[in-house]
Amino acid sequence: MAANDTKRPAKPGLVERARAWISTLAHEHASPRRLFAACVVGAILGSTPFFGFHLPLCIGAARLLRLNQVAVYGAANISIPPIAPFLAFACVEAGSRVLFGHGAPLTPEALRHVSPWTLAGNVFSAWVAGAPIVGGLIGVVLGLVVAQTASRAARKSTDPFEQAARETVERFAHASRYHRHYVPWKIRLDPVYRAICAELPDRVEVVELGCGLGILPLLLVALGAHRRVHGIDWDEAKVRDAQRACEGLPITIERADVRTWEPPPCDALAIVDVLHYFDVATQDAILERAAQALRPSGTLFVREGEAGNGGSRWTRTVESWAVAIGWNRSAQRPKFRPIADIVATLERSGLTCEVAPVAGKLHPGNVLVRATRPSC
């Protein structure tokens, strides 16, 4: 072979070309407004009596009006067999009132005075006239739902936190099945991660006590190029999967006992849903060590359930189940205490506290305590 011969790139196969073509169809003209219009047009065409021609009609209309072909044809499928008879009757009834000023003459008495051909022509004409009315109304409702969903998806695609969440979930691809499925739902349902991530600057050293699978450390690093995080947890299985997920990142995860571990100096420290696994004296000791580790202007985040709160009763039940099945490790039943007691302990350690409700859908009644050490 000559030295200047170059290997030609392999042509994409049939499957690859088909996937690329489908992807193009699915994403073209996909703005919320055009998707709304596509649903209206598709529902109108699907309501017409031109069965067998809906697909070419949808393709032609979509190309002519520059609409998403997939959305147009998807909306046209309102005429599926279980719905088609009711849809047809509604169109004929609406069209008859428009064309003839009265409902469809389908009573036995009326049918005796109309020839079959005249009846068929009247029904067909009424069906065609009623399709834009009935199909249009259905299309508006369907279009509003689709447009709203598309708008929400577009906002998520440009949201830095959502991107960080996707990157975090991908890092658990090789984790155990339970951990792999738990991570995306935990991020989606618990607002504490977004709340803490939004508070911290880019250059910061963070410690998390009871980090579990390392979800918060991973999100913090994904959102800040110069962040370093150190997390500890007692659960060996969670630590193992967390360490694997954090490989190659400025994150250290180790197995340690939060009751005795001394946090290193840091700019921020997080204790999320951990304290209630210990008695009050141990909780206070953990909080005091955490407060001492904070540098000037550092922030301590503590998320706990408010004792006596209605939502907290449900949270206590969920936490008890989690301990009973071994998902969370604890030698005793969860013990929630008044948030005012936690605030008092932190204030005795020289911190200034703010309290805000930060509760997930499955854990109502939780609040986030934001405690800051003075700058000097």
ChimeraX attribute file (.defattr): number of C-alpha atoms within 10 A of each C-alpha:
attribute: neighborCount
match mode: 1-to-1
recipient: residues
	/A:1	5
	/A:2	5
	/A:3	5
	/A:4	6
	/A:5	7
	/A:6	8
	/A:7	6
	/A:8	6
	/A:9	6
	/A:10	6
	/A:11	8
	/A:12	10
	/A:13	8
	/A:14	9
	/A:15	9
	/A:16	11
	/A:17	12
	/A:18	12
	/A:19	11
	/A:20	13
	/A:21	11
	/A:22	12
	/A:23	11
	/A:24	12
	/A:25	16
	/A:26	14
	/A:27	12
	/A:28	15
	/A:29	18
	/A:30	19
	/A:31	16
	/A:32	20
	/A:33	17
	/A:34	19
	/A:35	27
	/A:36	27
	/A:37	24
	/A:38	34
	/A:39	33
	/A:40	27
	/A:41	27
	/A:42	34
	/A:43	32
	/A:44	26
	/A:45	30
	/A:46	31
	/A:47	30
	/A:48	24
	/A:49	18
	/A:50	12
	/A:51	11
	/A:52	8
	/A:53	12
	/A:54	20
	/A:55	19
	/A:56	11
	/A:57	17
	/A:58	28
	/A:59	18
	/A:60	14
	/A:61	20
	/A:62	22
	/A:63	11
	/A:64	9
	/A:65	13
	/A:66	14
	/A:67	28
	/A:68	28
	/A:69	26
	/A:70	22
	/A:71	27
	/A:72	29
	/A:73	25
	/A:74	17
	/A:75	26
	/A:76	27
	/A:77	18
	/A:78	21
	/A:79	22
	/A:80	11
	/A:81	10
	/A:82	9
	/A:83	11
	/A:84	16
	/A:85	12
	/A:86	12
	/A:87	22
	/A:88	22
	/A:89	16
	/A:90	20
	/A:91	27
	/A:92	25
	/A:93	22
	/A:94	24
	/A:95	28
	/A:96	24
	/A:97	15
	/A:98	15
	/A:99	14
	/A:100	12
	/A:101	10
	/A:102	12
	/A:103	15
	/A:104	21
	/A:105	16
	/A:106	12
	/A:107	8
	/A:108	8
	/A:109	9
	/A:110	10
	/A:111	12
	/A:112	10
	/A:113	9
	/A:114	12
	/A:115	10
	/A:116	11
	/A:117	9
	/A:118	10
	/A:119	16
	/A:120	12
	/A:121	12
	/A:122	19
	/A:123	22
	/A:124	19
	/A:125	16
	/A:126	25
	/A:127	25
	/A:128	23
	/A:129	21
	/A:130	27
	/A:131	25
	/A:132	23
	/A:133	18
	/A:134	23
	/A:135	27
	/A:136	21
	/A:137	15
	/A:138	19
	/A:139	27
	/A:140	18
	/A:141	13
	/A:142	18
	/A:143	27
	/A:144	18
	/A:145	16
	/A:146	19
	/A:147	20
	/A:148	15
	/A:149	13
	/A:150	18
	/A:151	15
	/A:152	12
	/A:153	12
	/A:154	13
	/A:155	12
	/A:156	13
	/A:157	12
	/A:158	10
	/A:159	12
	/A:160	13
	/A:161	19
	/A:162	17
	/A:163	15
	/A:164	18
	/A:165	23
	/A:166	15
	/A:167	14
	/A:168	24
	/A:169	20
	/A:170	14
	/A:171	17
	/A:172	23
	/A:173	13
	/A:174	12
	/A:175	18
	/A:176	13
	/A:177	10
	/A:178	9
	/A:179	17
	/A:180	18
	/A:181	14
	/A:182	14
	/A:183	18
	/A:184	17
	/A:185	11
	/A:186	14
	/A:187	21
	/A:188	14
	/A:189	14
	/A:190	16
	/A:191	14
	/A:192	21
	/A:193	21
	/A:194	18
	/A:195	13
	/A:196	17
	/A:197	18
	/A:198	12
	/A:199	12
	/A:200	19
	/A:201	14
	/A:202	15
	/A:203	12
	/A:204	18
	/A:205	21
	/A:206	26
	/A:207	28
	/A:208	25
	/A:209	25
	/A:210	23
	/A:211	27
	/A:212	25
	/A:213	29
	/A:214	27
	/A:215	21
	/A:216	24
	/A:217	29
	/A:218	24
	/A:219	24
	/A:220	27
	/A:221	23
	/A:222	20
	/A:223	19
	/A:224	16
	/A:225	12
	/A:226	14
	/A:227	20
	/A:228	21
	/A:229	23
	/A:230	21
	/A:231	27
	/A:232	23
	/A:233	23
	/A:234	19
	/A:235	21
	/A:236	13
	/A:237	15
	/A:238	20
	/A:239	23
	/A:240	16
	/A:241	21
	/A:242	28
	/A:243	19
	/A:244	15
	/A:245	23
	/A:246	21
	/A:247	12
	/A:248	8
	/A:249	15
	/A:250	16
	/A:251	24
	/A:252	17
	/A:253	25
	/A:254	18
	/A:255	19
	/A:256	18
	/A:257	14
	/A:258	20
	/A:259	14
	/A:260	11
	/A:261	13
	/A:262	14
	/A:263	21
	/A:264	17
	/A:265	17
	/A:266	22
	/A:267	21
	/A:268	27
	/A:269	27
	/A:270	23
	/A:271	22
	/A:272	19
	/A:273	17
	/A:274	20
	/A:275	27
	/A:276	20
	/A:277	21
	/A:278	19
	/A:279	15
	/A:280	16
	/A:281	8
	/A:282	16
	/A:283	20
	/A:284	18
	/A:285	14
	/A:286	21
	/A:287	20
	/A:288	17
	/A:289	17
	/A:290	28
	/A:291	27
	/A:292	17
	/A:293	20
	/A:294	24
	/A:295	18
	/A:296	13
	/A:297	14
	/A:298	23
	/A:299	27
	/A:300	27
	/A:301	24
	/A:302	22
	/A:303	23
	/A:304	27
	/A:305	29
	/A:306	23
	/A:307	18
	/A:308	12
	/A:309	14
	/A:310	11
	/A:311	17
	/A:312	21
	/A:313	18
	/A:314	16
	/A:315	24
	/A:316	22
	/A:317	12
	/A:318	15
	/A:319	20
	/A:320	19
	/A:321	14
	/A:322	15
	/A:323	17
	/A:324	13
	/A:325	9
	/A:326	11
	/A:327	13
	/A:328	17
	/A:329	14
	/A:330	18
	/A:331	8
	/A:332	12
	/A:333	16
	/A:334	21
	/A:335	17
	/A:336	21
	/A:337	18
	/A:338	13
	/A:339	20
	/A:340	13
	/A:341	12
	/A:342	19
	/A:343	21
	/A:344	15
	/A:345	18
	/A:346	24
	/A:347	17
	/A:348	11
	/A:349	16
	/A:350	16
	/A:351	23
	/A:352	18
	/A:353	18
	/A:354	12
	/A:355	16
	/A:356	11
	/A:357	16
	/A:358	21
	/A:359	22
	/A:360	18
	/A:361	10
	/A:362	13
	/A:363	20
	/A:364	20
	/A:365	23
	/A:366	23
	/A:367	20
	/A:368	24
	/A:369	25
	/A:370	21
	/A:371	24
	/A:372	23
	/A:373	23
	/A:374	14
	/A:375	8
	/A:376	6
